[in-house]
Amino acid sequence: EVFATMLFTVEYLLRVWSAPEENSNFARSDFGRRLVYVLTDPYALVDLVSLLPFYLERFAFRSLHLPLLGWIRILRIFHLLALSSLADTLGGFLMAIRSNLGTMMVVSTYLGMATWMSCATLYYYFERDNPLMLICPACADVDDPDSCEPGFQASSCYNRMDSIPSAMYFCLVNLFGEFPLSERHRSASRCVCVFVALVGQVLMGLPCGILGGIFRDHAQATLQKEEQAEEMKTPQT
């Protein structure tokens, strides 16, 4: 680990030192060009963040243990991507994601909110009169209305699904894969639970599908450009 860190450090410092040759238009002085490179280049930021924990743990905070910084070193894998032949493809793919980010966010948000509201409404419709959904915060047993002192039951107990906003909370918990009240649901609501579980998987896979489509379009566009470049190089007879 020490050898690899030192190797990465030397390579990082050399790139910072030579940065003025590539960033001559961003600042007047060499120091300013190096600073611009360190603060704006994505791979330089990744290298800096991944190298800092090693030196912080050994020099600045030797008496303190910083276990939470160890995972940051995994960011070095992005540096390896920069050195590989996939760097140009990855950069173009990220640019394609950036150009389609608005559409992806709008579609995902719309479908997620529509599913969330619809399932919460069904929960409210089927469970608003279910006595098993009562909760009594002021009683000895919050799930047992009979444990309340006389006169407190009516004022302290309420149904967990007494409104759509209240049902939205439990629906959101279900969308994340947790079903704490499944044993108290009525049969119709259990069907909704199954539907929520399936839709939750679909919603999680939706961004992946959109990213797959973006990658396919980017790959096709890149292939067409390469074919056109080859045709231009080929001498016409």
N, C-alpha and C positions, 0 to 999 in steps of 0.2 A: 504493500500500500504506500509506504514512504517513497519507494523508488518511482512508482507510477505518478504519485502526486508531484514529485520533483520534476519528472519529465514533462508533465502537463504544465507546470509552472514556468519552466524554461521556455517551452513553446509559446505559452501565453504572453510572456514578457517580450519575446522576439516579435510576435505579431503586433503588440502594442508599440514597440519601438519603431517598427516599419510602417505603422499606420499613416504617417504624413505623406508617404508616397502615393497612397490610394485616396486620401481624403484632403487633397490640396485645395479644394474649393470651399471647405466648410469653416475654416478658421485661418487667421493670418500666421500665427506662430505654430511651431511644431508641437509645443505642449498643448495648445488648444485643439489641434487635430487629433492628438492622441486621446485627449479627454473626450472629444466627440465620438471617437471610435469606441472607447470603453463604455460610454453611457448609451449609445444608440445601436450598436451592432448586436443583433440577437444572440449570435454565438459567443461574442465576447462577454455578454451578460451571463450567459449560461456557465461559461468557464469561471467567471469571477465568483458567482454564487456557489458553485460546486467546490472551489478551492478554499474559500474563506473558512469553512468549518475546521479544516485541518489545522490552519494556523491559529485560529481563535482558541481551539482546545489546547494547543501546545505552548502558546506564548501569552496571549492576552488573558485567558481564563484557565490557567493551569490548576488552580485550586477548586475550580467548579467543574462539575460533570455536565456536559451538554449532550445528552443522548438524542434529543430531538433534532439536532443538526446533522446527524449521521445520514439520514435518508436523502439529504440534499445532494449527496455525492452521486446519486444515481443519475443526476442531470448530465453527467459526463457522457452518457450514451448519445446525447444530442450532438456533442462534439464529434463523435465518431461518424454520425450521419453526415456531418458537414464535410468530412474527409472522404466519404464514400462516393461512388458514382451515382447514388440516388439523391444527392444534394439538390441538383437542378430540378429533378422531378418533384421532390418534396417541396421545394420552394414554389414551384408552379401550382402544386396542389393546394398549398396554403393560400396562395393568392386567389385561387378559384373559390375556396371556402369563404374568404373574406368578401368577395364580390357577391356571394349568394347567402351571406349570413342573415341578411334582413328577411329574405323569403323563408329560410329555415326556421327562424325565430317566430315569425308570424304564423306559419302553419302549425308548428309544434304547440305554441301558446293557445291558438284557437281550438285545436282538437283536445288539448289537455283541459282547458277550462270548460268546454262543452261537455266532455265526459264527466268531469268533476261535478258540475252543476246538475247534470241529469241523474247521476247515481245518488247524489245527496237528496234530490227531490224524491226519488223512489224510496230511499230510507225513511224520509219524513212521512211519506204517505203510508207506508206499511207499519211503521214502528211508533207512531205518535201516541197510540192508545195501548201499547204493549206494557203491562205492569212490570215485566221483568227488566224494563229499561229505566225504572225509577232509581234515582240516586238521592241520598239524604246526607248532605255534608255535615249537618249539625247533630246527627244521631251517632250512637255508639258504633253501629255497623252501617256504613254508608250504603250498603246494598240491601239492607233489611229495614223497611219502614216500621216494623213492629218494635224495633229497638229504640225508637224515639221516645222521649218523655211526652206525657200527655200535653196536648196543645201545640207541640212543635212539628208534628208530622205534616200537617197541611201546609205550613208556612216554609218548611225547610226542604221538602222533597219536590223534585221535578223530574220530568222525563228527559233522558239524554238526547232524544230526537224530537224535542218539542218545537223545533223551528228548523228551517232549511240551513241557516248559518251554523247552528249547532250540529246538524247532521253532516255538514261539510267537513268539520274537523275529523269525525270518525271515518268519513269516506276517504279523506286524505291519508289517514293512517292505514286504511286498507290498500290504497294505491301503492303504498310503500312496502306492502307485503305482510303487514301485521293485522291480525283479526282477533282482537281481545274480547269482543262481544259476540262471537259467532255462536256460542252455545245458547245465548239468550234471544237470538234472532228468530223471527217467525219463518215459516217455510219459504214464503215469497222473498223475504229479505236475504235468505241464504242463497237463493238463486242470483240475487243481485251481487252477493259476495263473490260467487263464482265468476260472474260477468266482470266484476271489478278486477279480480285476479288476472283474468285473461287480457282485459284491456290494458292493465298496468304493464304487462309484458309487451304489448303492442306499442304503447306510448314510449317505453324505453327503447324499443327497436326502431322507432320512427326516425330519430335523428341519424341513426346508423344507415338506414335506407337512403335518406337524403344525401348523406355523405358519399355513399356508394354511387349514387347517380351523378354527383358532382365529379367524383374521381373518374367515372366512365366517360363523361363528356370531355373532361380534361385530357384523358388518354387518347380519345379519338381525335381531338383537335391537335394534339402533339404529333400523332401519327400522320395526320394529313399534312402538317407542315413539313415533316421529314420527307414524305413522299414528293411533295412539291419541290423541296430543295434538291432531291435526287434527280427529278425530271429536268430541273434547270441546269444541273451539272452535266447531264447526259448530252453529248453532242447530237444535234439533229442531222439526219442524213437526207 
